[in-house]
């Protein structure tokens, strides 16, 4: 799945990686700057981020009905969605109070849950398994505010995991000390 420009707007293309054949094309004149497509585990939907009215939200396109749905429709800049392995929810980034945070969106209930907190930026997450997210963060601890002397290095990202069951955070790299 990827986006291409078609005249003034963009379209979502689904291309078979083996044959090279474009299997489906979905014009998207309703949105601007679509990016970060992620296909649902059952292959029926594509989630992506896009702008509408200069506001970034997470969208979902039903590949069978071609229906486009705005999932977040809020005042925050939402982007970089990724499906859970079971396809029941999305994890994405939302810019809150000047910082990028991870959120979970239950696709059945549309309930939105903030997963990371603090005065630092978190990067797009991917699933290691059904319970564990791996993501990048400028925090020294994504559960705590960053100290002003550390904030000077605010663009240095490290790799973290987050257990969705226990909430446990674990750091894997330490770029500040060269590890």
VEXKEZA-942161 format. One line per 3 residues: number of its first residue (from 1); for each residue x, y, z of N, C-alpha, C, O, CB. Coordinates in steps of 0.001 Angstrom, whole numbers. Glycine has a CB too. Example, Ala and Ser with C-alpha at 12.3 -4.5 7.8 and 13.67 -1.06 7.14 Angstrom:
% VEXKEZA-942161
1 = 13190,-5690,7800,12300,-4500,7800,13200,-3300,7800,14236,-3319,8465,11308,-4473,9046; 12850,-2250,7080,13670,-1060,7140,12900,30,7870,13409,1138,8039,14084,-598,5725
% end
This chain:
% VEXKEZA-942161
1 = 856,-1174,0,0,0,0,899,1232,0,1842,1336,785,-972,0,1230; 586,2161,-896,1312,3430,-937,454,4460,-1653,-550,4124,-2281,2694,3271,-1643; 866,5726,-1549,114,6829,-2137,862,7387,-3331,2090,7471,-3330,-141,7933,-1100
4 = 97,7772,-4360,669,8418,-5544,-154,9651,-5862,-1337,9734,-5534,708,7445,-6766; 495,10602,-6504,-219,11805,-6939,-958,11484,-8233,-404,10898,-9163,762,13012,-7137; -2217,11886,-8261,-3021,11756,-9475,-3669,13105,-9697,-4610,13478,-8996,-4098,10599,-9363
7 = -3157,13840,-10685,-3582,15206,-10950,-3403,16035,-9687,-2296,16114,-9152,-5055,15248,-11436; -4479,16658,-9201,-4368,17544,-8044,-4331,16788,-6714,-3847,17323,-5717,-5521,18518,-8037; -4836,15551,-6685,-4977,14807,-5444,-4095,13562,-5442,-3342,13307,-6382,-6433,14418,-5226
10 = -4209,12809,-4374,-3464,11557,-4271,-4425,10383,-4265,-5622,10527,-4017,-2588,11541,-3005; -3868,9225,-4544,-4648,7989,-4530,-3867,6936,-3768,-2636,6929,-3769,-4973,7504,-5975; -4598,6050,-3120,-4006,4902,-2454,-3936,3765,-3470,-4937,3425,-4101,-4830,4486,-1181
13 = -2759,3186,-3622,-2576,2038,-4503,-2217,822,-3682,-1407,891,-2757,-1494,2315,-5559; -2829,-293,-4033,-2447,-1587,-3467,-1805,-2371,-4588,-2449,-2691,-5588,-3679,-2360,-2849; -524,-2679,-4414,242,-3336,-5465,717,-4698,-4976,1195,-4832,-3850,1443,-2464,-5899
16 = 582,-5698,-5825,1070,-7032,-5514,2594,-7002,-5611,3144,-6727,-6677,453,-8110,-6479; 3268,-7281,-4509,4732,-7202,-4479,5384,-8298,-5324,6520,-8135,-5770,5231,-7295,-3040; 4695,-9395,-5546,5251,-10494,-6328,5111,-10243,-7823,6082,-10374,-8569,4571,-11802,-5956
19 = 3896,-9879,-8270,3650,-9709,-9704,3935,-8289,-10185,4153,-8066,-11376,2217,-10073,-10025; 3933,-7317,-9250,4112,-5924,-9624,2828,-5267,-10098,2825,-4074,-10402,5150,-5817,-10690; 1735,-6022,-10169,461,-5513,-10660,-240,-4674,-9591,-340,-5078,-8433,-441,-6673,-11102
22 = -727,-3485,-10006,-1557,-2669,-9115,-2930,-3317,-9093,-3611,-3389,-10116,-1633,-1155,-9587; -3333,-3791,-7913,-4587,-4536,-7794,-5783,-3653,-7465,-6906,-3952,-7871,-4450,-5594,-6740; -5552,-2572,-6736,-6640,-1655,-6411,-6104,-237,-6356,-4954,2,-5987,-7310,-2037,-5071
25 = -6978,709,-6738,-6648,2130,-6706,-7839,2851,-6081,-8984,2653,-6489,-6321,2688,-8151; -7550,3701,-5073,-8594,4442,-4373,-8278,5933,-4428,-7413,6398,-3686,-8725,3962,-2902; -8958,6697,-5290,-8753,8155,-5303,-9176,8741,-3950,-10168,8306,-3364,-9561,8824,-6472
28 = -8424,9723,-3463,-8699,10327,-2158,-8785,11856,-2260,-7965,12553,-1664,-7609,9926,-1146; -9754,12382,-2999,-9858,13839,-3129,-10305,14534,-1838,-10188,15754,-1722,-10825,14179,-4239; -10821,13759,-862,-11323,14338,383,-10209,14755,1351,-10456,15538,2268,-12235,13350,1065
31 = -8989,14245,1159,-7908,14503,2109,-6659,14991,1384,-6500,14791,180,-7591,13236,2922; -5783,15630,2140,-4489,16084,1630,-3362,15338,2344,-3513,14909,3488,-4332,17619,1816; -2260,15195,1671,-1024,14641,2234,-1215,13325,2981,-755,13206,4117,-409,15639,3159
34 = -1880,12323,2381,-1997,11034,3057,-629,10369,3179,219,10503,2296,-2974,10113,2302; -425,9655,4280,849,8975,4510,673,7828,5495,-383,7687,6111,1905,9965,5031; 1691,7023,5639,1782,5937,6614,659,4909,6511,5,4631,7516,1791,6509,7989
37 = 410,4331,5329,-645,3328,5244,-262,2042,5965,893,1618,5921,-967,3030,3791; -1233,1427,6625,-1026,137,7284,-2249,-730,6996,-3377,-336,7291,-797,308,8838; -2025,-1901,6423,-3104,-2815,6057,-3485,-3643,7278,-2619,-4133,8003,-2683,-3736,4872
40 = -4805,-3794,7500,-5293,-4584,8633,-4874,-6046,8462,-4706,-6518,7338,-6840,-4471,8759; -4707,-6757,9574,-4297,-8166,9491,-5231,-9029,8638,-4781,-10004,8035,-4217,-8750,10878; -6532,-8685,8576,-7459,-9471,7760,-7502,-8994,6306,-8204,-9582,5484,-8855,-9410,8360
43 = -6754,-7929,5983,-6662,-7432,4610,-7883,-6678,4120,-7998,-6425,2920,-6411,-8560,3701; -8805,-6307,5012,-10047,-5643,4601,-9992,-4119,4693,-10827,-3439,4097,-11182,-6143,5442; -9025,-3574,5428,-8963,-2133,5674,-7536,-1633,5543,-6577,-2393,5673,-9517,-1795,7063
46 = -7414,-323,5280,-6122,357,5356,-6317,1584,6233,-7185,2416,5971,-5575,751,3923; -5495,1688,7287,-5468,2874,8138,-4321,3751,7654,-3287,3243,7220,-5304,2498,9663; -4502,5069,7728,-3445,5996,7325,-3715,7347,7970,-4799,7585,8504,-3363,6126,5768
49 = -2737,8217,7917,-2925,9582,8415,-3016,10520,7224,-2426,10272,6172,-1763,10008,9372; -3778,11621,7407,-3941,12604,6335,-4446,13904,6937,-4858,13956,8096,-4918,12086,5236; -4405,14951,6126,-4917,16258,6527,-6271,16501,5881,-6521,16095,4746,-3927,17378,6145
52 = -7133,17169,6624,-8400,17668,6083,-8654,18983,6814,-8734,19012,8042,-9610,16621,6278; -8779,20060,6061,-8949,21356,6707,-7752,21723,7563,-7912,22339,8617,-10201,21359,7552; -6556,21355,7127,-5290,21645,7816,-5180,20961,9175,-4416,21406,10031,-5135,23137,7995
55 = -5936,19887,9379,-5885,19151,10650,-5565,17692,10352,-6187,17078,9484,-7236,19276,11440; -4596,17141,11071,-4171,15764,10856,-4984,14780,11664,-5133,14937,12875,-2718,15612,11193; -5509,13767,11003,-6289,12734,11662,-5921,11363,11103,-5201,11245,10111,-7795,13002,11494
58 = -6441,10326,11773,-6274,8954,11317,-7537,8562,10563,-8652,8756,11046,-5995,7978,12512; -7343,8008,9375,-8446,7598,8519,-8405,6091,8290,-7370,5442,8438,-8397,8348,7177; -9566,5560,7925,-9687,4152,7625,-10473,4015,6327,-11547,4599,6177,-10371,3380,8793
61 = -9932,3242,5393,-10669,2967,4164,-11022,1487,4130,-10164,624,4316,-9842,3372,2906; -12292,1210,3889,-12783,-147,3735,-12493,-545,2293,-13012,77,1366,-14324,-264,4084; -11682,-1558,2094,-11257,-1940,747,-12375,-2582,-60,-12295,-2623,-1287,-10085,-2887,826
64 = -13417,-3086,598,-14547,-3690,-117,-15569,-2632,-531,-16007,-2609,-1681,-15223,-4759,755; -15949,-1755,406,-16992,-761,123,-16429,568,-363,-17171,1406,-877,-17826,-527,1360; -15119,767,-205,-14419,2011,-554,-14830,3180,342,-14541,4334,26,-14686,2366,-2012
67 = -15503,2887,1456,-15918,3922,2401,-14696,4445,3163,-13867,3673,3645,-16985,3370,3390; -14606,5767,3258,-13533,6434,3990,-14111,6983,5286,-15148,7647,5286,-12880,7573,3137; -13426,6697,6391,-13908,7125,7705,-12786,7840,8463,-11658,7349,8511,-14430,5909,8523
70 = -13097,9003,9057,-12164,9699,9936,-12317,9085,11322,-13380,9190,11933,-12428,11259,9959; -11266,8446,11820,-11346,7753,13105,-11092,8659,14300,-11657,8431,15370,-10368,6625,13129; -10259,9678,14145,-9902,10494,15317,-10645,11823,15347,-11128,12217,16409,-8406,10753,15336
73 = -10753,12510,14253,-11546,13736,14144,-11475,14615,15398,-12496,14912,16019,-12985,13382,13862; -10268,15022,15753,-10065,15857,16936,-9144,17030,16609,-8709,17178,15467,-9480,15023,18094; -8851,17846,17585,-8035,19042,17355,-6526,18760,17395,-5721,19669,17192,-8376,20096,18389
76 = -6147,17516,17653,-4732,17176,17747,-4201,16671,16408,-4966,16201,15565,-4507,16123,18837; -2898,16771,16223,-2250,16237,15020,-1997,14753,15255,-1138,14387,16058,-905,17002,14692; -2738,13900,14560,-2645,12450,14720,-2005,11853,13473,-2346,12235,12353,-4048,11822,14977
79 = -1080,10918,13665,-416,10311,12508,270,9002,12862,337,8622,14031,598,11274,11924; 779,8312,11841,1554,7073,11940,802,5930,12618,1265,5405,13631,2824,7337,12688; -361,5534,12069,-1096,4427,12686,-465,3068,12376,134,2872,11319,-2544,4437,12215
82 = -612,2142,13318,-200,756,13097,-1223,-164,13755,-1671,83,14875,1238,492,13664; -1580,-1214,13051,-2558,-2171,13569,-1942,-3086,14613,-767,-3444,14530,-3141,-3001,12433; -2758,-3460,15603,-2379,-4522,16522,-2417,-5839,15742,-3135,-5935,14747,-3332,-4565,17781
85 = -1665,-6851,16169,-1649,-8119,15441,-3030,-8757,15275,-3266,-9455,14289,-744,-9082,16142; -3943,-8530,16220,-5287,-9097,16107,-6245,-8175,15345,-7389,-8553,15093,-5844,-9383,17494; -5791,-6967,14975,-6601,-6031,14204,-7705,-5335,14991,-8554,-4672,14395,-7206,-6742,13067
88 = -7714,-5470,16305,-8788,-4891,17115,-8547,-3429,17473,-9492,-2715,17806,-8958,-5689,18377; -7293,-2972,17409,-7014,-1578,17718,-5824,-1064,16923,-5054,-1828,16342,-6761,-1408,19207; -5701,263,16918,-4572,945,16297,-3763,1635,17382,-4315,2075,18390,-5048,1965,15225
91 = -2471,1729,17178,-1612,2594,17982,-1104,3659,17025,-718,3354,15896,-417,1793,18680; -1105,4911,17477,-688,6019,16622,-83,7123,17483,-115,7056,18712,-1884,6564,15793; 466,8132,16825,1050,9287,17502,53,10429,17460,-620,10648,16452,2400,9704,16851
94 = -34,11157,18570,-835,12375,18627,13,13454,19281,664,13212,20297,-2178,12150,19411; 4,14631,18703,778,15757,19250,-88,16473,20281,-1063,17140,19937,1237,16751,18112; 285,16323,21555,-458,16871,22694,441,17852,23440,1548,17492,23840,-953,15732,23648
97 = -14,19063,23627,747,20084,24382,2185,20198,23893,3106,20367,24693,741,19753,25881; 2377,20105,22587,3703,20288,22009,4580,19053,21996,5742,19139,21597,4400,21344,22734; 4063,17901,22420,4855,16670,22438,4115,15533,21751,2891,15430,21835,5200,16275,23876
100 = 4884,14673,21063,4312,13503,20394,4161,12368,21398,5133,11964,22036,5196,13060,19196; 2938,11854,21537,2618,10794,22485,1954,9632,21759,1332,9819,20714,1705,11322,23610; 2088,8432,22317,1443,7255,21750,37,7101,22317,-189,7275,23515,2277,5992,22029
103 = -901,6772,21436,-2296,6537,21801,-2750,5211,21223,-2219,4730,20222,-3205,7686,21305; -3730,4644,21869,-4378,3408,21412,-5826,3744,21090,-6490,4437,21860,-4285,2261,22497; -6320,3255,19951,-7705,3466,19542,-8363,2115,19327,-7986,1364,18428,-7787,4333,18255
106 = -9364,1810,20174,-10146,581,20022,-11065,774,18820,-11868,1707,18800,-10972,246,21330; -10957,-90,17828,-11714,94,16590,-13205,-201,16739,-14007,305,15953,-11141,-783,15517; -13592,-1002,17721,-15023,-1276,17942,-15705,-142,18685,-16767,325,18274,-15202,-2577,18720
109 = -15096,304,19781,-15734,1311,20642,-15312,2736,20307,-15971,3688,20726,-15412,1025,22089; -14224,2897,19558,-13603,4195,19237,-13017,4861,20478,-12715,6054,20460,-14631,5131,18586; -12854,4090,21563,-12244,4624,22780,-10760,4869,22536,-10047,4016,22007,-12451,3655,23977
112 = -10317,6049,22933,-8938,6496,22754,-8254,6493,24114,-8788,7047,25076,-8877,7915,22097; -7067,5869,24207,-6337,5775,25465,-4904,6250,25255,-4202,5749,24377,-6360,4325,26013; -4472,7215,26059,-3082,7675,25975,-2179,6639,26620,-2452,6183,27731,-2903,9064,26659
115 = -1092,6258,25926,-175,5229,26404,1110,5792,26989,1664,5206,27919,159,4295,25288; 1601,6919,26466,2834,7514,26990,2549,8946,27432,1648,9608,26919,3973,7482,25920; 3340,9402,28397,3129,10704,29021,4475,11388,29201,5519,10749,29063,2395,10562,30383
118 = 4461,12678,29506,5695,13392,29819,5999,14492,28829,5279,14698,27852,6843,12437,29869; 7079,15191,29102,7479,16366,28319,8594,16010,27337,9627,16678,27301,7938,17507,29252; 8391,14976,26556,9354,14502,25568,8558,13998,24370,7328,13962,24410,10290,13374,26157
121 = 9249,13614,23314,8591,13095,22111,8790,11594,21996,9869,11071,22273,9128,13796,20854; 7727,10909,21580,7780,9481,21311,7550,9266,19828,6749,9961,19204,6733,8705,22157; 8264,8292,19267,8148,8010,17840,7180,6884,17568,6683,6227,18483,9498,7671,17260
124 = 6923,6675,16293,5968,5666,15853,6298,4297,16439,7461,3904,16531,5941,5592,14331; 5255,3588,16828,5408,2283,17471,5137,1158,16485,4407,1327,15508,4470,2162,18677; 5734,23,16757,5458,-1222,16041,5276,-2311,17093,5791,-2204,18206,6617,-1585,15023
127 = 4544,-3356,16733,4300,-4447,17662,5380,-5510,17543,5713,-5955,16444,2926,-5061,17416; 5928,-5915,18696,6820,-7071,18726,5990,-8341,18822,6335,-9375,18251,7818,-6976,19911; 4869,-8238,19568,3886,-9308,19699,2570,-8646,20093,2478,-7419,20083,4335,-10397,20760
130 = 1568,-9416,20434,262,-8861,20748,226,-7981,21975,-730,-7230,22168,-697,-9949,20921; 1251,-8056,22810,1295,-7300,24059,2350,-6206,24080,2237,-5277,24880,1536,-8230,25194; 3366,-6276,23237,4542,-5416,23389,4748,-4486,22199,4798,-4913,21046,5776,-6263,23585
133 = 4865,-3193,22525,5197,-2176,21531,6671,-1838,21632,7227,-1798,22729,4332,-908,21720; 7304,-1597,20502,8646,-1028,20485,8519,347,19837,7846,502,18818,9679,-1956,19709; 9173,1346,20439,9075,2717,19935,10319,3490,20315,11101,3063,21165,7815,3422,20483
136 = 10493,4637,19671,11610,5509,20026,11083,6655,20883,9926,7057,20764,12331,6051,18751; 11957,7176,21753,11552,8256,22641,12765,9104,23006,13877,8596,23152,10877,7697,23912; 12527,10411,23149,13592,11306,23602,13680,11331,25119,14509,12053,25673,13365,12719,23068
139 = 12851,10564,25797,12825,10560,27268,13960,9749,27848,14519,8858,27208,11502,10013,27774; 14281,10088,29085,15142,9212,29859,14266,8181,30555,14739,7100,30908,15994,10017,30885; 12999,8506,30754,11975,7588,31244,10637,8099,30717,10156,9128,31190,11982,7487,32827
142 = 10010,7403,29739,8762,7906,29149,7611,8084,30126,6583,8652,29758,8327,6991,28078; 7756,7611,31368,6689,7776,32356,6874,9040,33186,6000,9386,33981,6631,6563,33272; 7999,9737,33015,8298,10904,33846,8662,12117,32995,9181,11964,31889,9438,10586,34815
145 = 8389,13346,33512,8816,14556,32797,10334,14585,32669,11055,14071,33524,8316,15827,33523; 10799,15190,31598,12237,15288,31359,12800,16507,32095,12176,17567,32123,12538,15381,29837; 13969,16346,32682,14631,17429,33415,15170,18468,32428,15579,18107,31324,15783,16872,34304
148 = 15178,19764,32809,15628,20819,31882,17042,20610,31341,17292,20896,30170,15563,22153,32571; 17986,20113,32175,19352,19924,31684,19428,18780,30670,20302,18788,29803,20302,19650,32856; 18539,17809,30763,18489,16712,29799,17758,17154,28540,18043,16664,27447,17803,15474,30413
151 = 16819,18075,28690,16010,18544,27555,16863,19172,26464,16448,19219,25306,14970,19549,28030; 18053,19657,26818,18942,20217,25793,19264,19185,24725,19528,19543,23577,20237,20731,26429; 19245,17910,25089,19516,16830,24151,18210,16226,23633,18172,15043,23295,20380,15747,24816
154 = 17152,17015,23568,15811,16551,23265,15617,15850,21944,14594,15193,21750,14921,17663,23312; 16557,15963,21031,16399,15284,19748,17145,13959,19689,17319,13390,18612,16874,16179,18633; 17580,13472,20828,18266,12183,20876,17253,11119,21274,16723,11129,22385,19472,12214,21874
157 = 16995,10205,20349,16007,9147,20589,16686,7869,21046,17793,7544,20616,15182,8880,19323; 16006,7155,21922,16403,5828,22350,15261,4865,22068,14124,5279,21840,16788,5815,23853; 15575,3584,22088,14583,2545,21817,14033,2013,23137,14780,1682,24059,15200,1393,20975
160 = 12697,1942,23199,11978,1481,24387,10955,434,23988,10553,359,22827,11291,2660,25114; 10534,-374,24954,9359,-1224,24773,8353,-871,25852,8707,-389,26928,9734,-2742,24826; 7085,-1124,25536,5980,-899,26465,5096,-2130,26438,4610,-2537,25383,5168,390,26099
163 = 4888,-2728,27621,3948,-3836,27747,2551,-3254,27894,2297,-2476,28813,4306,-4757,28960; 1651,-3620,27005,282,-3116,27080,-490,-3758,28232,-1477,-3190,28698,-444,-3368,25762; -61,-4922,28695,-733,-5587,29824,-306,-4996,31159,-1151,-4665,31990,-439,-7089,29809
166 = 1001,-4860,31371,1494,-4420,32681,1851,-2940,32731,1964,-2375,33818,2697,-5230,33064; 2034,-2294,31564,2469,-905,31531,3969,-742,31738,4464,383,31801,1735,-123,32572; 4704,-1860,31848,6144,-1800,32076,6868,-1207,30875,6647,-1615,29734,6691,-3191,32383
169 = 7734,-238,31151,8595,373,30140,10002,-179,30308,10478,-360,31428,8588,1931,30253; 10668,-446,29181,12034,-959,29244,12868,-266,28179,12480,-217,27012,12066,-2504,29056; 14010,267,28582,14908,980,27672,15950,14,27125,16515,-789,27868,15594,2174,28390
172 = 16209,98,25784,17172,-791,25143,18442,-97,24689,19481,-744,24556,16538,-1452,23976; 18383,1204,24449,19574,1945,24047,19711,3160,24937,18741,3612,25544,19509,2358,22553; 20937,3694,25011,21191,4913,25774,22144,5779,24964,23357,5739,25168,21781,4594,27193
175 = 21588,6565,24041,22401,7378,23135,23160,8463,23862,24198,8913,23375,21536,7998,22073; 22667,8905,25034,23370,9962,25786,24715,9500,26292,25651,10295,26385,22528,10430,26958; 24830,8199,26627,26100,7698,27122,26829,6844,26085,27887,6283,26370,25879,6896,28383
178 = 26261,6749,24887,26909,6006,23818,26643,4521,23840,27306,3776,23118,28356,6230,23873; 25707,4061,24635,25387,2624,24682,24255,2294,23736,23848,1136,23640,25017,2194,26106
% end
